[in-house]
Amino acid sequence: MKLYVDGQSGADATAALPNGWRASGPLQIGRARTGDGWGEHLHGDVDEVRAFSGALPDGRIP
């Protein structure tokens, strides 16, 4: 998995998911899982979020 910001991905913005990853609920932006609950809410603004079903090759990243 790669994280893209403004269409760019840094060398350190990757994650290995050898066993895949299956979501068990809705997409949540600006929060983190802490212990056994959700917390650490984003203090700021989120603009233009795009989510894709499946992986996109680097050349297809908008």
TAUR-V448372 format. One record per residue. RES is the residue in three letters. OMEGA is omega in whole degrees, -180 to 180 (NA if undefined). D_LAST is the distance of its C-alpha to the last C-alpha in whole Angstrom. Layout:
RES:OMEGA:D_LAST ; RES:OMEGA:D_LAST
//
This chain:
MET:176:16 ; LYS:175:13 ; LEU:178:13 ; TYR:175:9 ; VAL:-176:10 ; ASP:177:8 ; GLY:-178:6 ; GLN:177:9 ; SER:177:12 ; GLY:-179:15 ; ALA:-178:18 ; ASP:-175:20 ; ALA:179:17 ; THR:176:18 ; ALA:177:20 ; ALA:179:22 ; LEU:-174:23 ; PRO:180:26 ; ASN:-178:27 ; GLY:179:24 ; TRP:179:23 ; ARG:178:24 ; ALA:178:23 ; SER:-180:27 ; GLY:-177:26 ; PRO:176:23 ; LEU:179:20 ; GLN:-178:21 ; ILE:173:19 ; GLY:176:21 ; ARG:178:24 ; ALA:177:25 ; ARG:179:28 ; THR:-179:31 ; GLY:180:34 ; ASP:178:35 ; GLY:179:33 ; TRP:180:30 ; GLY:179:30 ; GLU:-179:29 ; HIS:179:27 ; LEU:175:24 ; HIS:-177:26 ; GLY:-177:23 ; ASP:173:20 ; VAL:-177:17 ; ASP:176:15 ; GLU:175:12 ; VAL:175:12 ; ARG:178:9 ; ALA:-177:11 ; PHE:175:11 ; SER:-178:14 ; GLY:-178:15 ; ALA:175:13 ; LEU:173:10 ; PRO:-176:11 ; ASP:-177:9 ; GLY:-179:8 ; ARG:180:6 ; ILE:-178:4 ; PRO:NA:0
//
